[in-house]
Amino acid sequence: SLTQVLAQGLGVNIPRAEKMKRERGLLGGGGEKELSTILKPILDVILNEARRAAANCAKSTSVRVGGIVLTGGGANLPGLKEYISKELGIPVVKADPFSAVSIPQELRARKEELSTALAVSLGLCERSLH
């Protein structure tokens, strides 16, 4: 959805919008219209849902949400972690499912990118081993 909105907002094709999103995300720069002005309204809808869910959790269990763990490929959007933390006022980290898994040397350079995208798969694999 973010890629489609970027493509429409900037008048570029989907592959170009995807490349811009992955490279610049919410960080800005690049000489074109700031991507954050297009992306933040969509992200704010998600953050409002997160606020509502956290409030419901606190109300029903008396437990406050103390942090957020981002997972999935979208977690790699540059500037996302910092934006969410600033907006919600709580710590935000990216999932690190490789912390308990040995990975080949040739994949270590891509560990951060792959870990968020493969978190669910790795979690299911790990669960089946226990």
N, C-alpha and C positions, 0 to 999 in steps of 0.2 A: 504494500500500500504506500509506503514511504517513497519508493522508487517511482511509482506511477504519479504520485502527487508532484514530485520533483520534475518529472518529465513534462507534465502539463504546465506547471508553474514557470518553468524555464524555457519551454518551447524546444526541448531537445528529445532525442529518441531514448527509448528505455535503456539500451546498453550504455549510453553516455550518462544518463541519470544515475544508473547503478554504479558506474565508475566514480562519479563525483561524490555520491553518498559514501562509498567505501573509503575514499581518499580523504575527504574533507569533513564529512558529517556535520556536526554542530560547531566545528572549530572556526569556520569562516575562511577567508582568503580565496585566492584563485581569480580575482578580477570580475567575477560575475556576481549577480545578486546573491546575497548571503543565503546559504541553504537553510540556516537556522530559522529565518523568518518564514520559510515554507514548512519546515519540519516540526517546529515547536508546537503549533496549534494541534497537530495530530497527537504528538507525545503528551500534551497537556490533558487530552481526553483520557488517555491511559493513566496518567498520574492522578487525575480526579477519581477514577475508579479505585486506584490503589489507596488513596486517602479514605474513601468510603469503606473499603474492605478493612482497613486498619482500624477505623473508628468502630465498626461493627465488632471486630475482634476484641478491642479494648472494652467495649460495652458488655459483651456477653461473657468474657472470660477474665476481665480485669487485668489482662496482660497487654502491654504496649508492644507494638512491633519495634524492634530495636535495630533492624537493618534489613537490607534487601540483597539478595543474591541474583545477579543477572545471568541468564543462560540463553542458549540458542544463538544462531548466527547474528541476529540483530544486536546482541550484547557487544559486538565489536564496533558498533557505530562510534566513530571518534567523537569524544566529548559527552557521550550519553551518560556514563557513570557519574561524571562530575555534575551534569545538569540535574539528574534525578536526586543526587545527594543534596544539592543546593535547594532544590524546590521542596523536597520533603523534610529536609533537616535531619536526616539520619544517614549512617554509613551505608555505602553501596560498594559491593565487590563483585567481580566476575567469578563465576563458578570455576573451580579447578578440579575437575574429575580425574585429571592425570596425577594428582598428588599421591595416590596410592597405586599407580600403575606405572610399570616400566615401559618407556617408549624408546623406539630406535633412535639412534643419534641423528640420522638424516631428517627426522621429523621434529626434533627439538627446537629448531629455529621457528617452526610454525605452531609451537605448543599453545600459545595463548589464543591464536585464531581458531585452532582446531578444538581446543578444550571446550569453549562455549558452544560450538556447533555440534559437538558429539556428546555433550553432557548426559542427555537422556539415554542414549545408546550405551555409554559406558556404565551408567548407573544400573541399567537393567542387566548388563553382563555381570557386574560386580555382585548384584543381588542374587543372581542365579548360582554364583559360586559359594554362597554362604548357606 
